[in-house]
Amino acid sequence: MKEYSNAFIGKIDILGYDNLENRLDLRARAAKETEIFDFLDKQMSSNFDNYSEIKWVRYGDGYIISSIDDNPSHLEKIIIGCRMLIAMSLERTIPLRVAITQKTINIDISDKGSTVSGPGWECLRSIEKSLEWMGGFLYLPNYDGRHYPIIKKLIETTSLVVPQNNALNEQRFQPPFKKGKGLKSDRTWFLNWYRCLLLPKEKQDEQIDNWWQGYVQDPKVNDDTDVKSKQENSKMFCDYCRMLCQAAYLVYMSKVNANLVGKGDI
């Protein structure tokens, strides 16, 4: 068993996967599971295999990811890779939910499968399930506003976004967390997956509405009340990120954003 002490860790979960499985018979389920995970495995490899300091393993209906130590530079690689993973998966109508934090985790990989344990695992399970929308959530309970300058950089370029800004009320994003988690807002950020795609609202909303439609020909696959709620919350989050990206574009003359204009990444 490998212990990653005080490392940056993440849990990647396929949102609404049980709802999909319930609509398929056993043979169709096996075929679709293979198709889905073949795609996701390739995305994980593409995003992370070039970094020896980042480790990942498939676990359950998702993945566990970890840096090898507590070097903050590893956090940037995890965030950028997970942003792209969420965005590319949405293009295949596979909604993902990602939780990232910093804590010790134990990962044991054997011929019989993988086992994950430790305080980091319990923390990831708790915060990941608190997200009532598609996307990624970063929570650093020991963040003091001064260390991890990478956080400032990612916020300035809108790769990470905060729960609200000073815009009008209808443009704010009020995160619909499940209650009782006790998460501190000044140590909370969200992964801006919209910034990878830059799609107009109509196209983005259509992709969100079509979760799982390409995998099962049951028109009711997305009719579950819980699924509908998460879809609407996801649209609201995307609208918020779109607004932030547009605001960043308007100030592209700033030193932070000048090198991004015209390169398809703002």
ZIWO-V22231 format. One record per backbone hydrogen bond with DSSP energy under -0.5 kcal/mol. NH is the residue of the N-H (numbers start at 1). CO is the residue of the C=O. Records with the same first field share a line. If there is no record, write none. Layout:
NH=CO + CO
This chain:
2=107
3=1
4=2 + 105
5=3
7=4 + 103
8=69
9=7 + 101
10=65
11=99
12=63
13=11 + 97
14=61
15=13 + 95
17=14
20=16
21=17
22=18
23=20
24=21
29=25
30=26
31=27
32=28
33=29
34=30
35=31
36=32
37=33
38=34
39=35
40=36
41=37
42=38
43=39
44=40
45=41
46=42
47=43
48=44
49=45
51=48
52=50
54=51
55=66
57=64
59=62
62=59
63=12
64=57
65=10
66=55
67=8
68=53
74=71
75=71 + 72
76=72
77=73
78=74
79=75
80=76
81=77
82=78
83=79
84=80
85=81
86=82
87=83
88=84
89=85
90=86
91=87
92=88 + 89
93=90
94=89
95=93
97=13
98=135
99=11
100=137
101=9
103=7
105=4
106=117
107=2
108=115
109=107
110=108 + 113
113=110
115=108
117=106
120=104
121=118
122=118
123=119
124=120
125=121
126=122
127=123
128=124
129=125
130=126 + 127
131=128
132=130
134=230
135=96
136=191
137=98
138=189
139=100
140=187
141=139
143=140
151=148
152=148
153=149
154=150
155=151
156=152
157=153
158=155
159=154
160=154
161=190
171=168
172=169
173=163
174=172
175=173
177=175
178=130
181=178
187=184
188=185
189=138
190=161
191=136
192=159 + 190
193=191
195=192
196=193
197=193 + 194
198=194
204=200
205=201
206=202
207=203
208=204
209=205
210=206
211=208
212=93
213=210
214=210
215=212
216=212
219=217
221=218
223=220
228=224
229=225
230=226
231=227
232=228
233=229
234=230
235=231
236=232
237=233
238=234
239=235
240=236
241=237
242=238
243=239
244=240
245=241
246=242
247=243
248=244
249=245
250=246
251=247 + 248
252=249
254=251
258=254
260=257
261=257
263=260
265=260
